[in-house]
């Protein structure tokens, strides 16, 4: 029996300021910046948010049975995210600073974790980068700790249609250090970033995002993230609930303990945003593959495919909206990786369908959201015949996760 031991590491993205309007789902109105007179710096913008949630998860272990695949408490309460942002968006020299802890986005089928400021190499500095924006030029260049360019969902849970996120989100980058070149002209926005994918400190990772806005109701985006070389298994990466780069048992602070297929991979995906009145629909597909490489522990090619349809509906001018999504994912793993317990999500060669709904209430600065998701494993056996999953014996196919979330945005 193989027990699921991977915890949510926040492998997602939070949109860069210039791209936030493109990637944001509109189930919630995001923070409204407070204008500040910065003296010689010019006008500054201050915003932020904090939220927390209670959760219930089915399929956890009982004390009289072996540890379950989920290996977690059936219920509890976590702080989600607490972020303060200060920006300068005018002039040739601009900057963005985000300080705090971000961990509210919770992948369906994976254990919720308490937010921590120890997840990144920069500690409580969640993002910090300078931007040069020459007057009259369609190009800008930014450098520092920055958000990923991958995917539709973001790591800030209040920017998504649902607090529960998909398997597509789970396998992507979160923050990383690097340099980004951005081009914006008319309906075209294109960004290319070179940096240390998955915050490894190894600068060999390329990301790109291209968005074409067809009209006010339609926009299409394609994205890429890929390793240009090899990142060794001892390189540091996201910590989860431990300190950055920790090698302690239960931590995923190095590439080797996290899974070499993540950092040494090629990812391509795309999503299409369609808006009709109060309804927004976003289909997304993504494929990620890591080639065989014995030096990092991959005896053969390992891949993961995901597809999802996101939905947001606002009920006129009322404070209510409804977010949600349906998903499908299918992974094929290296036998060596599977035997080591490192895999894309849930278990080796997992195939699943899932859905989640999130009725939402928001009044000015306050919001509350109920999130309910169900995941069903179409395949819960690895290539060697071992079984993984949920429940007291770690072989169950289904998992239900429910959260009740509340917060303040300003």
N, C-alpha and C positions, 0 to 999 in steps of 0.2 A: 504494500500500500504506500502510495506517495501522498504526503500531506502538503497542502498549499501553505507555503511559508513566506510568500512575497507580500509585503505590505505596501500601501500607497506611498510613493516617494515624491509625489507632486510632479510627475513627468509630463507636465503639460506646458502651456504657453500662456503668457499674458501679453496682450497686444501692445506694441509700441505706440506712443502717443500719436504719431502720424498715421498709424494704421488702425487705431482703436475703433473709429467709426465703421471701418470695413468689416472687422471681425466681430464686433459686438452683437450679441443677441439682445433683443429689446424687451425681454420679460420684465426687467427692472430698469428704471431710469437711473443711470449711474451717478456717482458723486458730482455735485455742482461746485466748481472751483470758486473759492473766495479770492477776489482781487486784492493784492497787497502792493503798496508803493515800496519798491525796493531801492529807492534812492538812485544812486549811479547805475544800478543794475537794471533799472526800468521796472515795468510791471511784472510782478510774480503772481503765480496762481497756487493756492493751497487747497488741497482736498484730501479726503480719506474715508475710511470706513472700518467698522468692526462688526463681527457677527459671531454667533455661537449656535450650537445645535444639539438636540438630544437625538439619540438614534436607537433603533431596534433592528436586529439582524437575526434571521432564522438560520438554522443549520449549524449552530455553534455546538461545541462539545458539552456533554454532561460529565459530572465528576466520576461516574461509575463506568465510563467508557473511554476508549483511547482518545488521544487528542484529535480533534476534527481538522478538516482541511482548512477551515477558517481560523481555528485556533485563537478565538477572540471572545471577549465578553458579548453576551447577547444584547446588552443595552448599556447606555452610558451617556455622558455629556462631554462635549469637546468645545473648546474655543476654535472657531473656524479661521478667520483671518483678522488681522489688525494692522492696517497699512496707513501711513501718512505720506502724502506726496507733495513735493514742492517743485514747481516747474517755471522756467523762463522760456516762453515760446516766441519771443520777438527779438529782432536784431540779428546780427551776423553770428554772434556767439550765444548759444542757448544751452540749457542743461535740464536734466530730470534727475530728481532724487526720490527714491521710495524707501522708507525705513519702516521696519516692523517684521511681522511674521505672517506668512501666507500658507494656509493649508486647508481651506474650507472645501475645495473641490474634491469630491470623494468618488472614486471609480466604483461602479456597480460590481458586486462580487468580490470586493477586496476590503480588508479590514480598515475602518476609519481610524485615523491617528490624530493625536493631539498636535496642534500646530507648534512649531519650534523655530527659533532664530538660529539654530545650529545646522540647518540643512545645506547652506551654501558656504563657499570659501570666504565670502565677505560678511558672514554672520548676520547681524540685524540690518545691514545694508542690502535690501532686496534688489534694488536697481540703482545704478548711478552712472550716468554717462553724459559726456559733453557732445554738443552738436554744432557744427559749422554750417551755416545756411547763407551762402553768398547772395547778396541782394540781386534780384532779377534772374537768378539761376534756377533751373528745375532740379538741380542736384543738391543734396545735403550729405554730410558725412558725420557719423557718430562713432564714439569709441568709449568703452567701459564695460560694466556689467549690464547686460541688456536682455530683453525677452526674446524668446525664440520666434522664428518666422513661420513655424509649422502649425498647420491645422486651424480649424474653425473655433473649437472650444478654447477657453483660456483658463489659466490657473487661478484667476480671481473668480470665485464662485458666483458672485453677484453680477458678473458680466455674461453668464451663461443662461440659457433658458431653464436650466435645472441644476440643482446642486450636485446631483449624481451625474457622473460623466461616463463616457463610453470607453471601450477598449482602444479606440483610435487615439484618444487623448493619452491613455496610460503609457503608450510606448514612445511618445514624442519627447523631445527636449523640453526642459524648463529653462531657467536662466543660464546664461553662459557669458564668458568674457570674450570680447572681440571688437571688430570694426565693421560698421555697416554703411554701405553706399545706397542712398535712396534717390529715386527719380520719380517726379510727379509732374505730369503735364496733361491737361485735359482729362479724358477718361482713364488715363493709364497711370498706374502706380506700380513701380518695380523696386525691389530691395534685394541686395546681395550682402550676406554677412559671412566673414571669415573669423573663426574663433575656436574656442575649446569646447566643442560639443559636450553636453552633459556635465559642464563645469569640471572637466578632468584636469585642467591645467596643461593639457597637451594641445597645442594649436595646429590642428590638421583637419578641421571640420568646416564644411561649406554649407550654407543655407541660402535659399532664394525663395522669394514670393512675388508673383505677378498677378495683378488684379486689373481687370477691365470692367469699368462701369458702363453698361450698355445704356441705361436710362435710370430714372429714379426708382424703378421697381425691379431692375435686374442687374446683377453683377456676377462675374465669374472669376474665380481665383484658382491658381495652381501653385503648388509649393514643392520644395525639394530640401532634403537634408541628408548629407552623406559624408562619410569619413574618407579623406583623401590619402590616408596612409594607414598606419596601425597604431592603435592605442593599447598599451600593455595592460595586463590584468592587475597590476599593482597600482595603476593610476587611481587617484582619488576621484570620487564622484558624490552625488547627492547622498545625504546621510540618513534620510528617513527620520527616525526619532532619536538617533544618536548624534555624536559630534561629527563634523565633516571629516570624511576619510577614515572613520573608525573601522577597525577590523574586529571589533568585539562580536561575540556570537549574537546572531539576530540582527546585526546591522548590515546595511547594503552600501557601505561607504567606499568600496573600491570597485573597479570594473570587474574583477574576478568574482567577488561575492554578489555583485549586482547582476551579472550576466554579460559576457563579452559580446553577445550578439547585438545588444543595444548600441553600444558605443562604436562597434566596428560594423556598421551597416549602411545601407543605401535606402532612402525613403522617398517616395513620391506620392503625391495626393492632390486632390482638388475638391472644391465645393462651389455650389451655385446658390446664390441668394435671390429668392423671388418674393416680392411683396405685393399683396393685393388687399387694399384697404387695411383692415386691422390684423390680417393674417400674414405671417412670414414663414416661408418654408425653405429649408436649406438641406439638400442632399449632399453627402460627402463620401468619397471613396479614398482608400489609402492602401499602399502596398509597401512593405519593408522587408529587405532581405540582407542577410549576412553570408558572405561566401565562406567556404571551408577554409580553415586556417588552424592547423595543429598548434601553432605557437601561442594562440590565445584560447585553445581548448575547444575549437569547433571542428569536429571530425568530418562534418559534411555541411552542406548549405542549410541554413535555417531561415524561415520566412514567416510573415504574418500579414494577413489580408483583413481589412475591416471596411464595413459600409454602414452608413447611418442616415436617417432622415430626421432632422430637427424641425420642431414646430413651435411657434409662439403666436398666441392670439390674445389681443387686448380687447376687453369689453367696453368699447366706446370710451367715454370720459370717466368711467368709474375707476376706483382704485384696484380693480381686479384684472388679472391676466392668467393665462394658462400656458405653461411651457411643457415640453416633453420631447421624447425621441424614441425611435426603434433602431435596433442595431443587429448586425450579424458579424461574427469574426471567425476566422479559421487559421490556425497556426500549424506549421510543420517544423519540427525541431531536430537539431542534431542529436543523435542518440547519446553522445557524450555529454552534451549540455543537459539533456533530460535526466540522465543518471546522476548528475551533480545537483539536481533540483533547481536549476536555473532555466527559466522559460519565459515566454512572452507575457502570458497572463493565465492565472488559475492553475494550469498544469501543462505538461508536454503534449503537443499536438491537440490542444483543446479546440473544440468547435462549439459555438454557442449562438443563441439568439437572446435578445433582451429588449425590454421596454421600460420606460420611466415616464411618470407624469408629475407635474409640479404646479398646482394651483397657488397663485401668488397674490398677496395684498401689499400695497405700498401707499403710504400717505406722507407726502413731503419727505422728511429725512428718515422715516421709519419704514421697515418692511418686515414681512413674515411670509414664510413659504413652507408648504408641506411637500415633501418629496417621497415618492414611492416607486420602487423599481423591482423588477423580477428578471432573473437570469436563469436560463435553462441550458444545460450542457448537452448538445447533440452528440458529442463524443467526449468521454472521460477516461479513455484508455490510451496509454502511451504505446510507442512502437514495440516495446518489449512485453506488452500485455498487462502491465501494472495499472491499477485503477486509482484515480484521484477524484476529489470532489468535496462535497459538504456533508454536514451531519456528524453524528457521534463517531461513525466509523470512517469518515473521510471519503465516502464513495457515492454520496448522494448527488443527483444531477441538478437540483434546483436551489436557488438562493433568493430570499426576499430581503430587501433593505428599505427601511423607512426612516426618514428624518423629519424633524420639525425645527426649522431654522428661523432665527430672528436677528435683526441687526439695525445699525444706524449708518447712513451714508451722508456725507456732507462735502 
